[in-house]
Amino acid sequence: MYIFKQPKIGGAVTSHQDSTFLYTTPRQTCMGLWLALDDATLENGCLWVRPKSHCEPVRRKFIRNPEHFGLGVTGNVPKGDTSKPQMIFETLDDSSSDIPWEGKLPSPDFEGLFDAGFVPVECSRGDLLAFVGELDHLSLPNTSTHQRHTFQLHLVEGPNAGVEWTNSNWLQYPKGTQFLSIK
């Protein structure tokens, strides 16, 4: 995934856990790799993380809405009520109410982010950040005159490791097609 935050107009990315979108069972195996193609600073929207949040459970999962898709899909035609949204969030952890900013910014300013337990991760062009999918992270808008581009790659374990990509995940390969393997 290529993310570009153009000068002055690059928007915020709200608080989230990558495993919300890349959910595996029986355990979470998502690993995010975040390569800085430009220096990432407070002014141009660097990553902010909440230390120790990687020890928390995944709060919600982005899924294919069963009301929309029904019991399946014939070709590309859903069998459910197509007036319903295709994708929805499913709450997984009841304690998620302790995280009132889920899917939002806890604060639009630095001070509020610090108060919520977030810390900035400024880095230089060429730095590679690696983190697990449970880590709560976000970024603020680019208010500077400098671009902030990144390349992101997400990895998950597969069947050879006893891990499955759940059928309710929003992202599905066509039946009979497997995810690419890096071995």
N, C-alpha and C positions, 0 to 999 in steps of 0.2 A: 504494500500500500504506500503510495506516495502522498505525503501531506505537504502542502505549501501554504505558508502564511505570508501573504504579500504585505509589503509595507503599508501601515496605517489601516488596512482593511481586513487583514487575516483575523478570523473570528476565534472565539473561545471554543474549547472542547470541554464539555461538562464532566463532572466527576463520574467515574465508572471503573469497573473491573473488567478486564478483557475476557475473562471466563464467562461473563454474562452472554457474550456473543459467540464464544467458542467452547461450548460446554461438553465435557466428556464424562463418562461413567466407567467404572465405579468410583473413580477419583479424578480430580482436576489435574490436567497435565499441560495446560496452555503455558507456553513460554514466549514472551514478547521480546523481540530484538528491535531496538530503536537506534538507527544510525543518523547522526547529525551531519547533514550535508552543508550546513552553515553553522556558525556559532549560535548557540541558543542562550539567550540572556533574559533577564527579567523584563526588559523593554520589548523584546520581540516574541514573547510568548513561550518561554521555556517550559519544560515539563515540571509539574509539582506532584510530589508523592506524599502519602501519609504513612510514615514509618510504622512498622509492625502490623499494618493492615493486611499484609500478606498472610497473616495467621488467622484471619477472620474467614468465615464461610462465604461462599458466593451468595449475594443477597437476592439476586433475581436472574432470570434467564429469558433471553429474547427468543421467542418460539414462533413456529407456524401456528396460526390460530386454528384450532380444530373446528370452530364454528364456520370458518371460511372454507377450509379444505375438506371438511367432513371426514369420511373414513379413508380418503385417499384422493388420488388424482388419476384421471384417465387421459393419457397423453399429457397435454398441458392444461386440461380442463378440470378445475376443482369440482368435487362432488357435494360441497356444502353450500352455504348461503354466501354468495359472492358479494353481497352488499356489506358484509362484515369486513373489518380490516384483515389484511393478509397476515400481518405480524403483530404480536402483542408481547408485553412483559409479564412473566409469571413470577410472583414473589416466592422465594425459596426459604428465606430465613426470617422468622417472626421478629427477631431482634433488629431487623433492618430499620425499624422506627427510631433506633438510636442514631441512625445516619440520616437526618432529615434532608440532607442535600443530595441524596441519591438521584442521579440523572440531572443534576443542576449544579450551579456553582455555589459553594457554601458562602461565598462573599465575592463581590466584584473587585476587591482590593487586597493588597498584600497583607495588611494587618489582620483582616478577617480570615484569610487562609491560614496564617500562623495560629490564630485563635482556635481554628478547627483542627489543628494538628498537622497541617501540611507544611512541607519544606520545599523550596525551589531546588531544581537540579540544573544548574547552569552547566553547559559543557561546550567544548570546542568542536569545530568542524573536524569530522573524522572520528569522534568519540562514539563508541558503541555502548548503549545501555542495555542490560538484559534483566528482565524481571518476570516473575510468575504472574499468572492470570488473575490471582486474587488481589493483587496490589491495587489499592484505590489511588487513582491518579487523574490529572486534568491539566489543562493549560489555559492561560488567559489570552486575550486578544493581542495581536501584534500592534503596539502603539508607536513603534519606532519607524525610522526611515530605511530600515534594513530588512530584507527578506529572511524567513526562517523556514528552510526546507528540510524534510526528513524522509527517510525511507524506513518503512516498518515491515517486519516479517514476523508472522506468528506460527509457531510449531505446536503440534499436539502429537502425543503418542497414539499408536494404533493397535489393531487386533493382535499383533505379535507380542505386545506388551500387556495383553489382557485388558485393553481399554477400548471403549466403543464411542463412536460419534452418535449421539442420541437422535432418534428418528424425529423428535419434535424440534430439533435445532432449526433455526430460520434458514440456514444455508445447507442445501442438500445437492449432492451430485445426482445425475440421472440414475435410475435403477440399473444395477449391474456395473456401474463405473466406480472405481476406487479413487481415494485421494492419492495424490502423488507421494511417493516414498523417497526419502533422501539416502536410503542405503544403497 
